[in-house]
């Protein structure tokens, strides 16, 4: 399950008990649209290990700016409020799963 974040919920969510991956996206971004269903599918593979969320860079540009987002889609993995790593650009499902697992193995 992918949660929708806002400026008001962002800080609280990234400081949760389990790591979280946040998809920074925009409605005009073609690769973001292609990644959305893959992100949703992959979320089921990491249920209980990693929380999945997304935040619109159009609706919440301040949060995107604070996180140094310069290209989208940009997936940032946070653990206890700290950025662990980021994945920038589109990934196919199996590659995304591998990239996420590799990052989780570092935590």
Secondary structure, DSSP 8 states (H G I E B T S, - for coil): -EEE--HHHHHHHHTSSS-EEEEEE-TT-HHHHHHHHHHHHHHHHTTTT-EEEEEETTT-HHHHHHTT--SSSEEEEEETTEEEEEEES---HHHHHHHHHHHHHH-
